Amino acid sequence: MLAVMRIALAQIRSGTEPSANLGLVGDYTRRAADAGASMVLFPEATMCRFGIPLGPIAEPLDGPWADGVRAVAASSGIVVVAGMFAPAAEDTAGRVTNTLLATGPGVDARYDKIHLYDAFGFTESKTVAPGHDPVVIEVDGVTVGLTLCYDIRFPELYVELAERGAEVITAHASWGTGPGKLEQWTLLARARAIDTSTVVAAVGQAYPGDEIAKLGPTGVGGSLVATALGEVQAAAGADPELLICDIDLDAARAARATVAVMHNRSDFTHVGRAESLR
């Protein structure tokens, strides 16, 4: 059983041209592979930043942009997880899905964002159709759960991923700016780690500057890795950065056994279910 897992968080600043953003994926992935990482995480909206119409940008998961990411992962030999937009099947409103593509050795999966950002004056559901299914992947034998941005405010999703065996849960964001928002991002990542005794690797878009920041949730930086005890192990600033982190899985497993919130929550859930059947 793997004791230590090296991962990379690519805090990039996406623009509006998908091909240029794919170039960033290639550059940061090669650097992550050279550093010995087995997985590199990119933010939500890696394909194209928010603030412009997403419909004309969206591509299917077998389209050229996604295939470009697959080619990068294959050539580098590591798992890449990156945010993109895909047409929403059978959506009469013409919306897209806010999707994570996970690809690389033994991995080819997608996660569609479940909790849409209808908050802080932004209505993501107007242009984005929600996903419905939690997703885990396996990287070097380690179960990894996938989440997107606003999902991080919903602990029940993280509990579900941990119940499915996730030892690491990733959060990929294009976090909105505003008073206290960066502090909330950090606090939420730490809280979800404590909720589940999992390591939370939270990667966001770098801060894009004041003018672009006015257009929507376009990033604040502050990518971080929170241990299973909620401690910040590694953190980035506001600018683009490749954050390399060695996750101590044995320490996370010991924390889960010692704190036992997942075991105790399960016991409580079973009691509640039994009571409801009487």
ChimeraX commands (.cxc) that place a marker at each C-alpha (Angstrom):
marker #1 position 0.00,0.00,0.00 radius 0.5
marker #1 position 1.43,3.35,-1.07 radius 0.5
marker #1 position 2.74,5.33,1.93 radius 0.5
marker #1 position 3.58,8.64,0.26 radius 0.5
marker #1 position 2.04,10.14,-2.87 radius 0.5
marker #1 position 3.62,13.10,-4.66 radius 0.5
marker #1 position 1.12,15.38,-6.37 radius 0.5
marker #1 position 1.30,18.72,-8.13 radius 0.5
marker #1 position -1.17,21.61,-8.07 radius 0.5
marker #1 position -0.94,23.78,-11.20 radius 0.5
marker #1 position -2.24,27.20,-10.22 radius 0.5
marker #1 position -2.53,28.71,-13.69 radius 0.5
marker #1 position -4.23,31.80,-15.07 radius 0.5
marker #1 position -6.50,30.66,-17.91 radius 0.5
marker #1 position -7.28,32.97,-20.79 radius 0.5
marker #1 position -10.07,32.86,-23.34 radius 0.5
marker #1 position -8.22,30.83,-25.99 radius 0.5
marker #1 position -8.46,27.06,-25.36 radius 0.5
marker #1 position -5.39,26.24,-27.46 radius 0.5
marker #1 position -3.23,28.59,-25.41 radius 0.5
marker #1 position -4.61,27.08,-22.21 radius 0.5
marker #1 position -3.82,23.61,-23.53 radius 0.5
marker #1 position -0.26,24.84,-23.93 radius 0.5
marker #1 position -0.24,25.70,-20.21 radius 0.5
marker #1 position -1.48,22.18,-19.44 radius 0.5
marker #1 position 1.41,20.75,-21.43 radius 0.5
marker #1 position 4.02,22.98,-19.78 radius 0.5
marker #1 position 2.89,22.47,-16.20 radius 0.5
marker #1 position 2.34,18.73,-16.67 radius 0.5
marker #1 position 5.87,18.24,-17.98 radius 0.5
marker #1 position 7.23,20.17,-15.01 radius 0.5
marker #1 position 5.13,18.09,-12.62 radius 0.5
marker #1 position 6.34,14.85,-14.20 radius 0.5
marker #1 position 9.96,16.04,-14.01 radius 0.5
marker #1 position 9.40,16.68,-10.29 radius 0.5
marker #1 position 8.24,13.08,-9.82 radius 0.5
marker #1 position 4.52,13.74,-9.29 radius 0.5
marker #1 position 2.08,10.94,-10.07 radius 0.5
marker #1 position -0.84,13.36,-10.54 radius 0.5
marker #1 position -1.16,17.02,-11.53 radius 0.5
marker #1 position -4.29,19.02,-10.76 radius 0.5
marker #1 position -5.48,22.00,-12.80 radius 0.5
marker #1 position -8.24,24.44,-11.86 radius 0.5
marker #1 position -11.85,24.64,-12.86 radius 0.5
marker #1 position -12.19,26.41,-16.23 radius 0.5
marker #1 position -8.69,25.43,-17.37 radius 0.5
marker #1 position -10.06,25.19,-20.92 radius 0.5
marker #1 position -11.33,28.78,-20.85 radius 0.5
marker #1 position -11.84,31.29,-18.06 radius 0.5
marker #1 position -15.25,32.51,-17.00 radius 0.5
marker #1 position -16.50,35.89,-18.21 radius 0.5
marker #1 position -17.27,35.02,-21.85 radius 0.5
marker #1 position -20.05,32.85,-23.39 radius 0.5
marker #1 position -19.26,29.20,-22.75 radius 0.5
marker #1 position -21.50,27.59,-25.38 radius 0.5
marker #1 position -19.20,28.33,-28.35 radius 0.5
marker #1 position -16.20,27.10,-26.34 radius 0.5
marker #1 position -17.64,23.77,-25.17 radius 0.5
marker #1 position -16.40,20.55,-26.77 radius 0.5
marker #1 position -17.33,16.89,-26.24 radius 0.5
marker #1 position -15.09,14.64,-24.19 radius 0.5
marker #1 position -13.82,13.06,-27.40 radius 0.5
marker #1 position -13.12,16.47,-28.97 radius 0.5
marker #1 position -9.74,18.01,-29.81 radius 0.5
marker #1 position -9.18,19.82,-26.51 radius 0.5
marker #1 position -9.83,16.77,-24.33 radius 0.5
marker #1 position -7.77,14.61,-26.67 radius 0.5
marker #1 position -4.99,17.16,-26.36 radius 0.5
marker #1 position -5.04,16.76,-22.58 radius 0.5
marker #1 position -5.00,12.98,-23.00 radius 0.5
marker #1 position -1.95,13.25,-25.25 radius 0.5
marker #1 position -0.16,15.41,-22.68 radius 0.5
marker #1 position -0.92,12.90,-19.92 radius 0.5
marker #1 position 0.18,9.96,-22.04 radius 0.5
marker #1 position 3.46,11.56,-23.07 radius 0.5
marker #1 position 4.26,12.62,-19.51 radius 0.5
marker #1 position 3.17,9.35,-17.91 radius 0.5
marker #1 position 1.14,10.93,-15.09 radius 0.5
marker #1 position -2.54,11.52,-14.34 radius 0.5
marker #1 position -3.88,14.94,-15.34 radius 0.5
marker #1 position -7.13,16.37,-13.94 radius 0.5
marker #1 position -8.30,19.57,-15.64 radius 0.5
marker #1 position -11.47,21.63,-15.88 radius 0.5
marker #1 position -13.29,22.03,-19.19 radius 0.5
marker #1 position -16.77,22.67,-20.62 radius 0.5
marker #1 position -18.76,20.15,-22.63 radius 0.5
marker #1 position -22.16,20.35,-24.35 radius 0.5
marker #1 position -24.91,19.19,-21.99 radius 0.5
marker #1 position -26.68,16.23,-23.59 radius 0.5
marker #1 position -30.43,16.63,-23.99 radius 0.5
marker #1 position -30.48,20.02,-22.29 radius 0.5
marker #1 position -33.17,22.08,-23.99 radius 0.5
marker #1 position -31.73,25.31,-22.60 radius 0.5
marker #1 position -28.51,24.82,-24.57 radius 0.5
marker #1 position -26.38,24.76,-21.45 radius 0.5
marker #1 position -22.95,23.20,-21.00 radius 0.5
marker #1 position -21.52,20.99,-18.26 radius 0.5
marker #1 position -18.74,22.22,-15.98 radius 0.5
marker #1 position -16.58,19.14,-16.19 radius 0.5
marker #1 position -13.36,17.67,-14.86 radius 0.5
marker #1 position -11.47,15.42,-17.25 radius 0.5
marker #1 position -9.20,12.94,-15.46 radius 0.5
marker #1 position -6.82,11.08,-17.73 radius 0.5
marker #1 position -3.50,9.30,-17.64 radius 0.5
marker #1 position -2.12,5.83,-16.81 radius 0.5
marker #1 position -5.13,3.61,-16.13 radius 0.5
marker #1 position -7.50,6.58,-15.81 radius 0.5
marker #1 position -10.09,8.07,-18.18 radius 0.5
marker #1 position -13.01,9.61,-16.29 radius 0.5
marker #1 position -15.20,12.69,-16.12 radius 0.5
marker #1 position -16.93,14.47,-13.29 radius 0.5
marker #1 position -19.71,16.99,-13.95 radius 0.5
marker #1 position -20.12,19.64,-11.26 radius 0.5
marker #1 position -23.07,18.80,-9.02 radius 0.5
marker #1 position -23.48,22.02,-7.01 radius 0.5
marker #1 position -23.82,25.04,-9.29 radius 0.5
marker #1 position -22.69,28.47,-8.17 radius 0.5
marker #1 position -25.96,30.32,-7.76 radius 0.5
marker #1 position -24.58,32.58,-5.06 radius 0.5
marker #1 position -22.85,35.90,-4.46 radius 0.5
marker #1 position -24.81,37.46,-7.34 radius 0.5
marker #1 position -23.69,34.85,-9.89 radius 0.5
marker #1 position -26.13,32.34,-11.49 radius 0.5
marker #1 position -24.13,29.49,-12.97 radius 0.5
marker #1 position -27.27,27.42,-13.59 radius 0.5
marker #1 position -28.33,29.78,-16.38 radius 0.5
marker #1 position -25.54,28.48,-18.60 radius 0.5
marker #1 position -24.44,25.24,-16.89 radius 0.5
marker #1 position -26.44,22.04,-16.40 radius 0.5
marker #1 position -25.75,20.17,-13.13 radius 0.5
marker #1 position -24.12,16.80,-12.81 radius 0.5
marker #1 position -25.59,14.13,-10.56 radius 0.5
marker #1 position -22.97,11.48,-9.83 radius 0.5
marker #1 position -19.99,11.57,-7.42 radius 0.5
marker #1 position -16.80,10.25,-9.03 radius 0.5
marker #1 position -13.67,8.56,-7.69 radius 0.5
marker #1 position -10.60,7.46,-9.63 radius 0.5
marker #1 position -7.60,5.27,-8.79 radius 0.5
marker #1 position -4.08,6.74,-9.01 radius 0.5
marker #1 position -1.22,4.40,-8.07 radius 0.5
marker #1 position -3.71,2.32,-6.09 radius 0.5
marker #1 position -4.97,5.34,-4.13 radius 0.5
marker #1 position -8.65,6.27,-4.36 radius 0.5
marker #1 position -9.09,9.94,-5.25 radius 0.5
marker #1 position -12.41,11.82,-5.16 radius 0.5
marker #1 position -13.14,14.69,-7.53 radius 0.5
marker #1 position -15.01,17.94,-6.78 radius 0.5
marker #1 position -15.44,21.34,-8.39 radius 0.5
marker #1 position -15.40,24.76,-6.72 radius 0.5
marker #1 position -18.80,25.41,-5.08 radius 0.5
marker #1 position -18.98,21.70,-4.20 radius 0.5
marker #1 position -16.56,22.46,-1.37 radius 0.5
marker #1 position -19.37,24.14,0.58 radius 0.5
marker #1 position -21.32,20.86,0.72 radius 0.5
marker #1 position -19.77,18.42,3.22 radius 0.5
marker #1 position -22.19,15.63,2.34 radius 0.5
marker #1 position -20.50,15.19,-1.05 radius 0.5
marker #1 position -17.11,14.84,0.63 radius 0.5
marker #1 position -18.54,12.32,3.09 radius 0.5
marker #1 position -19.93,10.31,0.17 radius 0.5
marker #1 position -16.55,10.30,-1.58 radius 0.5
marker #1 position -14.83,9.21,1.64 radius 0.5
marker #1 position -17.45,6.46,2.05 radius 0.5
marker #1 position -16.45,5.30,-1.43 radius 0.5
marker #1 position -12.87,4.93,-0.21 radius 0.5
marker #1 position -11.32,8.27,-1.16 radius 0.5
marker #1 position -8.11,8.97,0.76 radius 0.5
marker #1 position -7.48,12.16,-1.22 radius 0.5
marker #1 position -10.20,14.52,-2.40 radius 0.5
marker #1 position -9.44,17.19,-4.96 radius 0.5
marker #1 position -11.19,20.54,-5.31 radius 0.5
marker #1 position -10.73,22.45,-8.56 radius 0.5
marker #1 position -11.89,26.06,-8.48 radius 0.5
marker #1 position -12.13,29.38,-10.20 radius 0.5
marker #1 position -12.95,31.13,-6.96 radius 0.5
marker #1 position -14.65,34.51,-6.92 radius 0.5
marker #1 position -13.05,37.51,-5.28 radius 0.5
marker #1 position -14.59,39.60,-2.54 radius 0.5
marker #1 position -14.29,40.33,1.19 radius 0.5
marker #1 position -13.30,37.20,3.06 radius 0.5
marker #1 position -13.52,34.91,0.02 radius 0.5
marker #1 position -9.90,33.72,0.05 radius 0.5
marker #1 position -10.15,33.03,3.77 radius 0.5
marker #1 position -13.35,31.04,3.19 radius 0.5
marker #1 position -11.66,28.95,0.49 radius 0.5
marker #1 position -8.84,28.02,2.86 radius 0.5
marker #1 position -11.19,27.36,5.77 radius 0.5
marker #1 position -13.53,25.22,3.67 radius 0.5
marker #1 position -10.69,23.03,2.36 radius 0.5
marker #1 position -9.44,22.47,5.89 radius 0.5
marker #1 position -12.96,21.80,7.17 radius 0.5
marker #1 position -13.72,19.21,4.49 radius 0.5
marker #1 position -10.45,17.45,5.38 radius 0.5
marker #1 position -11.46,17.35,9.05 radius 0.5
marker #1 position -15.00,16.22,8.17 radius 0.5
marker #1 position -13.71,13.13,6.40 radius 0.5
marker #1 position -10.14,12.50,7.65 radius 0.5
marker #1 position -8.99,12.75,4.05 radius 0.5
marker #1 position -6.31,14.88,2.45 radius 0.5
marker #1 position -7.89,17.73,0.48 radius 0.5
marker #1 position -5.90,19.09,-2.45 radius 0.5
marker #1 position -7.52,22.35,-3.52 radius 0.5
marker #1 position -6.28,24.03,-6.69 radius 0.5
marker #1 position -7.56,27.36,-7.95 radius 0.5
marker #1 position -7.03,29.84,-10.72 radius 0.5
marker #1 position -4.40,32.47,-10.07 radius 0.5
marker #1 position -5.66,35.99,-9.50 radius 0.5
marker #1 position -6.25,37.52,-12.97 radius 0.5
marker #1 position -6.09,41.20,-12.08 radius 0.5
marker #1 position -8.78,43.64,-11.04 radius 0.5
marker #1 position -10.41,44.16,-14.44 radius 0.5
marker #1 position -10.93,40.48,-15.28 radius 0.5
marker #1 position -11.91,39.73,-11.68 radius 0.5
marker #1 position -14.94,41.98,-12.16 radius 0.5
marker #1 position -16.30,39.65,-14.87 radius 0.5
marker #1 position -17.13,36.77,-12.54 radius 0.5
marker #1 position -15.45,34.02,-10.51 radius 0.5
marker #1 position -12.07,34.10,-12.20 radius 0.5
marker #1 position -9.69,33.17,-9.40 radius 0.5
marker #1 position -7.98,34.36,-6.24 radius 0.5
marker #1 position -5.02,31.96,-6.05 radius 0.5
marker #1 position -4.45,30.36,-2.67 radius 0.5
marker #1 position -4.17,26.74,-3.81 radius 0.5
marker #1 position -3.44,24.47,-0.86 radius 0.5
marker #1 position -3.12,20.96,0.47 radius 0.5
marker #1 position -4.84,20.24,3.81 radius 0.5
marker #1 position -3.84,17.16,5.80 radius 0.5
marker #1 position -6.39,14.73,7.19 radius 0.5
marker #1 position -6.19,16.71,10.45 radius 0.5
marker #1 position -6.95,19.98,8.67 radius 0.5
marker #1 position -3.44,21.41,8.78 radius 0.5
marker #1 position -2.19,23.40,5.79 radius 0.5
marker #1 position 0.74,21.40,4.46 radius 0.5
marker #1 position 1.46,23.55,1.40 radius 0.5
marker #1 position -0.02,26.74,-0.02 radius 0.5
marker #1 position 0.41,29.09,-2.98 radius 0.5
marker #1 position 0.13,32.83,-3.25 radius 0.5
marker #1 position -1.94,34.79,-5.76 radius 0.5
marker #1 position 0.24,34.35,-8.87 radius 0.5
marker #1 position 0.71,31.35,-11.19 radius 0.5
marker #1 position 2.67,28.60,-9.47 radius 0.5
marker #1 position 3.35,24.87,-9.58 radius 0.5
marker #1 position 2.95,23.53,-6.06 radius 0.5
marker #1 position 4.60,20.14,-5.40 radius 0.5
marker #1 position 3.49,18.25,-2.30 radius 0.5
marker #1 position 4.25,14.83,-0.81 radius 0.5
marker #1 position 1.09,13.46,0.78 radius 0.5
marker #1 position 1.75,11.23,3.80 radius 0.5
marker #1 position -0.95,8.61,3.28 radius 0.5
marker #1 position 0.09,6.60,6.32 radius 0.5
marker #1 position -0.41,9.68,8.50 radius 0.5
marker #1 position -3.83,10.22,6.92 radius 0.5
marker #1 position -4.78,6.60,7.60 radius 0.5
marker #1 position -3.64,6.95,11.21 radius 0.5
marker #1 position -5.71,10.12,11.55 radius 0.5
marker #1 position -8.79,8.36,10.21 radius 0.5
marker #1 position -8.31,5.52,12.68 radius 0.5
marker #1 position -7.63,7.86,15.62 radius 0.5
marker #1 position -10.27,10.55,15.05 radius 0.5
marker #1 position -12.74,7.97,13.67 radius 0.5
marker #1 position -15.33,10.48,12.45 radius 0.5
marker #1 position -16.11,8.39,9.39 radius 0.5
marker #1 position -16.65,5.26,11.51 radius 0.5
marker #1 position -18.73,7.13,14.07 radius 0.5
marker #1 position -20.76,8.88,11.39 radius 0.5
marker #1 position -21.52,5.52,9.82 radius 0.5
marker #1 position -22.69,4.15,13.17 radius 0.5
marker #1 position -24.95,7.18,13.67 radius 0.5
marker #1 position -26.36,6.83,10.15 radius 0.5
marker #1 position -27.19,3.19,10.75 radius 0.5
marker #1 position -28.94,4.07,14.01 radius 0.5
marker #1 position -30.95,6.74,12.23 radius 0.5
marker #1 position -31.95,4.31,9.52 radius 0.5
marker #1 position -33.01,1.72,12.07 radius 0.5
marker #1 position -35.10,4.26,13.94 radius 0.5
marker #1 position -36.80,5.37,10.72 radius 0.5
marker #1 position -37.92,1.80,10.01 radius 0.5
marker #1 position -39.72,1.38,13.34 radius 0.5
marker link #1:1,2 radius 0.2
marker link #1:2,3 radius 0.2
marker link #1:3,4 radius 0.2
marker link #1:4,5 radius 0.2
marker link #1:5,6 radius 0.2
marker link #1:6,7 radius 0.2
marker link #1:7,8 radius 0.2
marker link #1:8,9 radius 0.2
marker link #1:9,10 radius 0.2
marker link #1:10,11 radius 0.2
marker link #1:11,12 radius 0.2
marker link #1:12,13 radius 0.2
marker link #1:13,14 radius 0.2
marker link #1:14,15 radius 0.2
marker link #1:15,16 radius 0.2
marker link #1:16,17 radius 0.2
marker link #1:17,18 radius 0.2
marker link #1:18,19 radius 0.2
marker link #1:19,20 radius 0.2
marker link #1:20,21 radius 0.2
marker link #1:21,22 radius 0.2
marker link #1:22,23 radius 0.2
marker link #1:23,24 radius 0.2
marker link #1:24,25 radius 0.2
marker link #1:25,26 radius 0.2
marker link #1:26,27 radius 0.2
marker link #1:27,28 radius 0.2
marker link #1:28,29 radius 0.2
marker link #1:29,30 radius 0.2
marker link #1:30,31 radius 0.2
marker link #1:31,32 radius 0.2
marker link #1:32,33 radius 0.2
marker link #1:33,34 radius 0.2
marker link #1:34,35 radius 0.2
marker link #1:35,36 radius 0.2
marker link #1:36,37 radius 0.2
marker link #1:37,38 radius 0.2
marker link #1:38,39 radius 0.2
marker link #1:39,40 radius 0.2
marker link #1:40,41 radius 0.2
marker link #1:41,42 radius 0.2
marker link #1:42,43 radius 0.2
marker link #1:43,44 radius 0.2
marker link #1:44,45 radius 0.2
marker link #1:45,46 radius 0.2
marker link #1:46,47 radius 0.2
marker link #1:47,48 radius 0.2
marker link #1:48,49 radius 0.2
marker link #1:49,50 radius 0.2
marker link #1:50,51 radius 0.2
marker link #1:51,52 radius 0.2
marker link #1:52,53 radius 0.2
marker link #1:53,54 radius 0.2
marker link #1:54,55 radius 0.2
marker link #1:55,56 radius 0.2
marker link #1:56,57 radius 0.2
marker link #1:57,58 radius 0.2
marker link #1:58,59 radius 0.2
marker link #1:59,60 radius 0.2
marker link #1:60,61 radius 0.2
marker link #1:61,62 radius 0.2
marker link #1:62,63 radius 0.2
marker link #1:63,64 radius 0.2
marker link #1:64,65 radius 0.2
marker link #1:65,66 radius 0.2
marker link #1:66,67 radius 0.2
marker link #1:67,68 radius 0.2
marker link #1:68,69 radius 0.2
marker link #1:69,70 radius 0.2
marker link #1:70,71 radius 0.2
marker link #1:71,72 radius 0.2
marker link #1:72,73 radius 0.2
marker link #1:73,74 radius 0.2
marker link #1:74,75 radius 0.2
marker link #1:75,76 radius 0.2
marker link #1:76,77 radius 0.2
marker link #1:77,78 radius 0.2
marker link #1:78,79 radius 0.2
marker link #1:79,80 radius 0.2
marker link #1:80,81 radius 0.2
marker link #1:81,82 radius 0.2
marker link #1:82,83 radius 0.2
marker link #1:83,84 radius 0.2
marker link #1:84,85 radius 0.2
marker link #1:85,86 radius 0.2
marker link #1:86,87 radius 0.2
marker link #1:87,88 radius 0.2
marker link #1:88,89 radius 0.2
marker link #1:89,90 radius 0.2
marker link #1:90,91 radius 0.2
marker link #1:91,92 radius 0.2
marker link #1:92,93 radius 0.2
marker link #1:93,94 radius 0.2
marker link #1:94,95 radius 0.2
marker link #1:95,96 radius 0.2
marker link #1:96,97 radius 0.2
marker link #1:97,98 radius 0.2
marker link #1:98,99 radius 0.2
marker link #1:99,100 radius 0.2
marker link #1:100,101 radius 0.2
marker link #1:101,102 radius 0.2
marker link #1:102,103 radius 0.2
marker link #1:103,104 radius 0.2
marker link #1:104,105 radius 0.2
marker link #1:105,106 radius 0.2
marker link #1:106,107 radius 0.2
marker link #1:107,108 radius 0.2
marker link #1:108,109 radius 0.2
marker link #1:109,110 radius 0.2
marker link #1:110,111 radius 0.2
marker link #1:111,112 radius 0.2
marker link #1:112,113 radius 0.2
marker link #1:113,114 radius 0.2
marker link #1:114,115 radius 0.2
marker link #1:115,116 radius 0.2
marker link #1:116,117 radius 0.2
marker link #1:117,118 radius 0.2
marker link #1:118,119 radius 0.2
marker link #1:119,120 radius 0.2
marker link #1:120,121 radius 0.2
marker link #1:121,122 radius 0.2
marker link #1:122,123 radius 0.2
marker link #1:123,124 radius 0.2
marker link #1:124,125 radius 0.2
marker link #1:125,126 radius 0.2
marker link #1:126,127 radius 0.2
marker link #1:127,128 radius 0.2
marker link #1:128,129 radius 0.2
marker link #1:129,130 radius 0.2
marker link #1:130,131 radius 0.2
marker link #1:131,132 radius 0.2
marker link #1:132,133 radius 0.2
marker link #1:133,134 radius 0.2
marker link #1:134,135 radius 0.2
marker link #1:135,136 radius 0.2
marker link #1:136,137 radius 0.2
marker link #1:137,138 radius 0.2
marker link #1:138,139 radius 0.2
marker link #1:139,140 radius 0.2
marker link #1:140,141 radius 0.2
marker link #1:141,142 radius 0.2
marker link #1:142,143 radius 0.2
marker link #1:143,144 radius 0.2
marker link #1:144,145 radius 0.2
marker link #1:145,146 radius 0.2
marker link #1:146,147 radius 0.2
marker link #1:147,148 radius 0.2
marker link #1:148,149 radius 0.2
marker link #1:149,150 radius 0.2
marker link #1:150,151 radius 0.2
marker link #1:151,152 radius 0.2
marker link #1:152,153 radius 0.2
marker link #1:153,154 radius 0.2
marker link #1:154,155 radius 0.2
marker link #1:155,156 radius 0.2
marker link #1:156,157 radius 0.2
marker link #1:157,158 radius 0.2
marker link #1:158,159 radius 0.2
marker link #1:159,160 radius 0.2
marker link #1:160,161 radius 0.2
marker link #1:161,162 radius 0.2
marker link #1:162,163 radius 0.2
marker link #1:163,164 radius 0.2
marker link #1:164,165 radius 0.2
marker link #1:165,166 radius 0.2
marker link #1:166,167 radius 0.2
marker link #1:167,168 radius 0.2
marker link #1:168,169 radius 0.2
marker link #1:169,170 radius 0.2
marker link #1:170,171 radius 0.2
marker link #1:171,172 radius 0.2
marker link #1:172,173 radius 0.2
marker link #1:173,174 radius 0.2
marker link #1:174,175 radius 0.2
marker link #1:175,176 radius 0.2
marker link #1:176,177 radius 0.2
marker link #1:177,178 radius 0.2
marker link #1:178,179 radius 0.2
marker link #1:179,180 radius 0.2
marker link #1:180,181 radius 0.2
marker link #1:181,182 radius 0.2
marker link #1:182,183 radius 0.2
marker link #1:183,184 radius 0.2
marker link #1:184,185 radius 0.2
marker link #1:185,186 radius 0.2
marker link #1:186,187 radius 0.2
marker link #1:187,188 radius 0.2
marker link #1:188,189 radius 0.2
marker link #1:189,190 radius 0.2
marker link #1:190,191 radius 0.2
marker link #1:191,192 radius 0.2
marker link #1:192,193 radius 0.2
marker link #1:193,194 radius 0.2
marker link #1:194,195 radius 0.2
marker link #1:195,196 radius 0.2
marker link #1:196,197 radius 0.2
marker link #1:197,198 radius 0.2
marker link #1:198,199 radius 0.2
marker link #1:199,200 radius 0.2
marker link #1:200,201 radius 0.2
marker link #1:201,202 radius 0.2
marker link #1:202,203 radius 0.2
marker link #1:203,204 radius 0.2
marker link #1:204,205 radius 0.2
marker link #1:205,206 radius 0.2
marker link #1:206,207 radius 0.2
marker link #1:207,208 radius 0.2
marker link #1:208,209 radius 0.2
marker link #1:209,210 radius 0.2
marker link #1:210,211 radius 0.2
marker link #1:211,212 radius 0.2
marker link #1:212,213 radius 0.2
marker link #1:213,214 radius 0.2
marker link #1:214,215 radius 0.2
marker link #1:215,216 radius 0.2
marker link #1:216,217 radius 0.2
marker link #1:217,218 radius 0.2
marker link #1:218,219 radius 0.2
marker link #1:219,220 radius 0.2
marker link #1:220,221 radius 0.2
marker link #1:221,222 radius 0.2
marker link #1:222,223 radius 0.2
marker link #1:223,224 radius 0.2
marker link #1:224,225 radius 0.2
marker link #1:225,226 radius 0.2
marker link #1:226,227 radius 0.2
marker link #1:227,228 radius 0.2
marker link #1:228,229 radius 0.2
marker link #1:229,230 radius 0.2
marker link #1:230,231 radius 0.2
marker link #1:231,232 radius 0.2
marker link #1:232,233 radius 0.2
marker link #1:233,234 radius 0.2
marker link #1:234,235 radius 0.2
marker link #1:235,236 radius 0.2
marker link #1:236,237 radius 0.2
marker link #1:237,238 radius 0.2
marker link #1:238,239 radius 0.2
marker link #1:239,240 radius 0.2
marker link #1:240,241 radius 0.2
marker link #1:241,242 radius 0.2
marker link #1:242,243 radius 0.2
marker link #1:243,244 radius 0.2
marker link #1:244,245 radius 0.2
marker link #1:245,246 radius 0.2
marker link #1:246,247 radius 0.2
marker link #1:247,248 radius 0.2
marker link #1:248,249 radius 0.2
marker link #1:249,250 radius 0.2
marker link #1:250,251 radius 0.2
marker link #1:251,252 radius 0.2
marker link #1:252,253 radius 0.2
marker link #1:253,254 radius 0.2
marker link #1:254,255 radius 0.2
marker link #1:255,256 radius 0.2
marker link #1:256,257 radius 0.2
marker link #1:257,258 radius 0.2
marker link #1:258,259 radius 0.2
marker link #1:259,260 radius 0.2
marker link #1:260,261 radius 0.2
marker link #1:261,262 radius 0.2
marker link #1:262,263 radius 0.2
marker link #1:263,264 radius 0.2
marker link #1:264,265 radius 0.2
marker link #1:265,266 radius 0.2
marker link #1:266,267 radius 0.2
marker link #1:267,268 radius 0.2
marker link #1:268,269 radius 0.2
marker link #1:269,270 radius 0.2
marker link #1:270,271 radius 0.2
marker link #1:271,272 radius 0.2
marker link #1:272,273 radius 0.2
marker link #1:273,274 radius 0.2
marker link #1:274,275 radius 0.2
marker link #1:275,276 radius 0.2
marker link #1:276,277 radius 0.2
marker link #1:277,278 radius 0.2
view
